[in-house]
Amino acid sequence: MGVVAQVLKGAGLATVFWVSSGWAQTGFVAGLQPDRRPPGAPVKTEAAFTQEQIAQFLRGIEGPPPGNVTAIIATGQWFVPMRHPGATPPYDLRGWHATPAPATPAASSTR
């Protein structure tokens, strides 16, 4: 690499550091207390799920749910992977991505 290319590379790197340091000193992030909600902001204290929602969350689990699965799916508004379809087939162990089988006539049908 030539001397001119090295000089240009060094000048570019120095410019990046100079610009980023200027932005870091003057930028507004999230107020003085970013870990706290503003006074008067709404707060969810409880999330209630209907029996239909719990049955949907437990779809694909046969028999009584093992361990604390029911407690896990009823954890409120937190993201819980058990409430959402996961991987597609062939890794879809609970069958959430499976389409219902089309209705077929019985073998004894005259059609």
N, C-alpha and C positions, 0 to 999 in steps of 0.2 A: 504494500500500500504506500502511496506517495505521501510526501510531507504535507502537501496541501490537503489531502483527504483526512489526514490525522488532525490537522488544525481545525478543519471544518467540523469534524466529529466532536472534538473537544469543545468547540464553541457552541455547538448544538446542545451538548450535555450540560454545559454551564447555564445556558438559557433556560432549559427545562427546570433545573434546580432553582434558579432565580425566580421564575414565574410561580412555581409551586410554593415556594416559601412566602411569597407575597400574598397568595390566596389563603394560605393557612392562617395568616395573622389577621385577616379582615373578614373571614367567612362567618356567617351565622349558621349555627348548627340546629339547635332545638331549644333555645331559651336557656335560662340559667339552671333549670332543674329538669333535664330531659327524661329522667326516670320517674317523674311524677305526673299524674293527670291534672289538668287545670281544675280549679275549684268550680263546682257546679256541673262538671261533665257527668253524663249518665253512667251508671255503674250497674252491670248485670250481677245480680246476687244469686240467682238460681235459674237453671235451665231444666225445663220439664219436657220429657219425651212421652209421646203417646205409646200405647201398647203396639200399635201398627208400626210405628217407627222402630221400636225395639225389635219387633219381629223381622223387619227389613234388615236391620243391622246384623241380626243373627242368622240371616239366610245362608244356607250351605253348611250350617253346623247341625249335625244330627244328634238327637237325644238331648239330655240336659247339658247346658254349656259347661265346659270344664273350668275348674278353679274360679278365678275372679273375672271371667270374661264379661259377665253381665255388668259388673261394677265398672269395668274398663270402658264399655261402650256408652255408659251413662255418665261420663265425666264432665258433662256440661258442654261449653262452647269450644273447648280445646280441640285441636285437630287430632283425630284418632284414626289411624289407617284402617281399623276394622270396620269403620262406617262407610268406606268408599271402595269401589271396585279397584282391584289391584292389577296384577299382571294379566295379560291376555293368554288364551289357550296356547300351548298345553300346560301352562303354569297356573291357570285359573282354578285353584283347588276348591273354591267355594261355588263355582259356577255362575258368577255374577255377569260374565260376558256371554254366556250361552244364550242362544236364541231358542225360543220354544219350538219344539218339533211341529211340523205342519200336520194338520189332521189328515189321516189317511183312512180310506175305507177298510173295514174289517176283511179278513181273508175269505170269509164266507159270503161276502157281498156279491150280488149278481151284476154289478156294474162293470 
